[in-house]
Amino acid sequence: MSEFIRSLEGTPAGHDAALALALLAALLHALFGALQKGRHDPWLSRAAIDASYGAIAAPFALFVVPWPEPHMWPIFAGVFVIHAGYKLAQAMTYTRGAYTVVYPVVRGTGPFFTVIGAGFLFGEHFTLGQWAGVGLLLAGIYGLAIYNLRTIKVGRETMVPALAFAALTGAFVALYTTYDAYGIRATADPFTFLAWFFFIDGWFMPVITYRRWRHLPSSELMPLLSRGVIGAFVAYFSFGAIMMATRLDKVGEAAVLRETSTVFAALIGWLVLGEKVGPRRTALMGLIAVGAVVVEMAG
């Protein structure tokens, strides 16, 4: 499989595969966010997910994939620090703001800075048409956030700090997307990066949420752990898909396409969380989709 992945890098087939992987990551990332924002404490939801994917990844990292090359260990240290900051900011966001308001802000902040970062780190450059597509996508994303903010009735007193944390989380999204793309390209076997990422990354949130677990009612333990296992498999395919996309093709394009997750998040909010989707939100979601198409077609 690793040889097949390497054979696709930089080819038209690799570009098409990266497109499909980025869109798959968008759908799964929206689902992942909804799992973390559900009925349980977002800190514990994330801890349950991380512990699950860390435990599942351990045998693959230790016994299946090739071990990381020596130069990868400092890279993994950077990955751990960046993702720890991202998770803290994300949990602070979700505990303060409505999902359909803060999620678009997080996802809208990320791609803009990722495109800029990919230009510096990988020498990627968007055309004028692609920047126009980014503008359309961001207008739809932030428009969706503003519309949702105007219509929510609950939790408005904490919305200002929630939006500030959402913007910070979006900055971390851009940072980890660019840095992780550098990491997965730095090792010969992409599955080595993925297995060791999940193994190393899985233990931060369970440790820092130890005291919160002691106050969890026993009746909620099994539902939360079940959510953690489901979230672990969603994370594998979501994060794995976007990382493979950044190895096969341009980092900036993959990052922008992934942010169609905002559309999927709105649909999840409507279908699962019982939130209303009217004509204005539908139009804004359409604008996001159009922006993503323009980025792809103008590339």
ChimeraX attribute file (.defattr): number of C-alpha atoms within 10 A of each C-alpha:
attribute: neighborCount
match mode: 1-to-1
recipient: residues
	/A:1	9
	/A:2	11
	/A:3	10
	/A:4	8
	/A:5	16
	/A:6	15
	/A:7	13
	/A:8	18
	/A:9	19
	/A:10	13
	/A:11	12
	/A:12	12
	/A:13	14
	/A:14	20
	/A:15	19
	/A:16	15
	/A:17	19
	/A:18	28
	/A:19	24
	/A:20	17
	/A:21	25
	/A:22	30
	/A:23	23
	/A:24	20
	/A:25	31
	/A:26	28
	/A:27	21
	/A:28	25
	/A:29	25
	/A:30	26
	/A:31	21
	/A:32	22
	/A:33	20
	/A:34	20
	/A:35	20
	/A:36	25
	/A:37	20
	/A:38	15
	/A:39	10
	/A:40	16
	/A:41	17
	/A:42	20
	/A:43	23
	/A:44	23
	/A:45	23
	/A:46	29
	/A:47	26
	/A:48	29
	/A:49	28
	/A:50	26
	/A:51	24
	/A:52	25
	/A:53	26
	/A:54	23
	/A:55	16
	/A:56	18
	/A:57	22
	/A:58	17
	/A:59	13
	/A:60	17
	/A:61	23
	/A:62	14
	/A:63	9
	/A:64	13
	/A:65	17
	/A:66	16
	/A:67	16
	/A:68	16
	/A:69	12
	/A:70	9
	/A:71	10
	/A:72	16
	/A:73	11
	/A:74	10
	/A:75	17
	/A:76	19
	/A:77	13
	/A:78	16
	/A:79	19
	/A:80	20
	/A:81	13
	/A:82	17
	/A:83	18
	/A:84	16
	/A:85	14
	/A:86	20
	/A:87	19
	/A:88	15
	/A:89	21
	/A:90	28
	/A:91	21
	/A:92	19
	/A:93	27
	/A:94	24
	/A:95	15
	/A:96	20
	/A:97	25
	/A:98	22
	/A:99	22
	/A:100	24
	/A:101	26
	/A:102	28
	/A:103	29
	/A:104	29
	/A:105	27
	/A:106	29
	/A:107	28
	/A:108	28
	/A:109	23
	/A:110	24
	/A:111	29
	/A:112	20
	/A:113	21
	/A:114	27
	/A:115	25
	/A:116	17
	/A:117	20
	/A:118	23
	/A:119	17
	/A:120	11
	/A:121	12
	/A:122	14
	/A:123	10
	/A:124	16
	/A:125	17
	/A:126	17
	/A:127	12
	/A:128	12
	/A:129	15
	/A:130	21
	/A:131	19
	/A:132	16
	/A:133	25
	/A:134	27
	/A:135	18
	/A:136	21
	/A:137	31
	/A:138	25
	/A:139	17
	/A:140	26
	/A:141	29
	/A:142	21
	/A:143	21
	/A:144	27
	/A:145	24
	/A:146	16
	/A:147	15
	/A:148	20
	/A:149	18
	/A:150	10
	/A:151	9
	/A:152	13
	/A:153	10
	/A:154	10
	/A:155	11
	/A:156	14
	/A:157	11
	/A:158	14
	/A:159	18
	/A:160	12
	/A:161	14
	/A:162	25
	/A:163	23
	/A:164	17
	/A:165	24
	/A:166	29
	/A:167	24
	/A:168	20
	/A:169	28
	/A:170	27
	/A:171	23
	/A:172	25
	/A:173	26
	/A:174	25
	/A:175	21
	/A:176	23
	/A:177	27
	/A:178	25
	/A:179	20
	/A:180	25
	/A:181	22
	/A:182	19
	/A:183	22
	/A:184	22
	/A:185	17
	/A:186	16
	/A:187	17
	/A:188	15
	/A:189	20
	/A:190	23
	/A:191	21
	/A:192	21
	/A:193	27
	/A:194	22
	/A:195	25
	/A:196	21
	/A:197	21
	/A:198	26
	/A:199	23
	/A:200	20
	/A:201	20
	/A:202	26
	/A:203	19
	/A:204	18
	/A:205	21
	/A:206	21
	/A:207	11
	/A:208	13
	/A:209	15
	/A:210	12
	/A:211	10
	/A:212	12
	/A:213	15
	/A:214	9
	/A:215	8
	/A:216	14
	/A:217	8
	/A:218	10
	/A:219	8
	/A:220	10
	/A:221	13
	/A:222	10
	/A:223	11
	/A:224	21
	/A:225	18
	/A:226	14
	/A:227	20
	/A:228	24
	/A:229	18
	/A:230	17
	/A:231	25
	/A:232	26
	/A:233	16
	/A:234	22
	/A:235	21
	/A:236	17
	/A:237	16
	/A:238	24
	/A:239	21
	/A:240	20
	/A:241	24
	/A:242	29
	/A:243	29
	/A:244	24
	/A:245	28
	/A:246	27
	/A:247	25
	/A:248	27
	/A:249	22
	/A:250	22
	/A:251	26
	/A:252	27
	/A:253	27
	/A:254	33
	/A:255	30
	/A:256	28
	/A:257	29
	/A:258	27
	/A:259	30
	/A:260	30
	/A:261	28
	/A:262	29
	/A:263	25
	/A:264	18
	/A:265	25
	/A:266	25
	/A:267	20
	/A:268	19
	/A:269	19
	/A:270	15
	/A:271	12
	/A:272	12
	/A:273	13
	/A:274	10
	/A:275	14
	/A:276	12
	/A:277	14
	/A:278	9
	/A:279	8
	/A:280	12
	/A:281	19
	/A:282	15
	/A:283	14
	/A:284	22
	/A:285	23
	/A:286	17
	/A:287	23
	/A:288	30
	/A:289	22
	/A:290	18
	/A:291	26
	/A:292	25
	/A:293	16
	/A:294	19
	/A:295	25
	/A:296	17
	/A:297	11
	/A:298	14
	/A:299	13
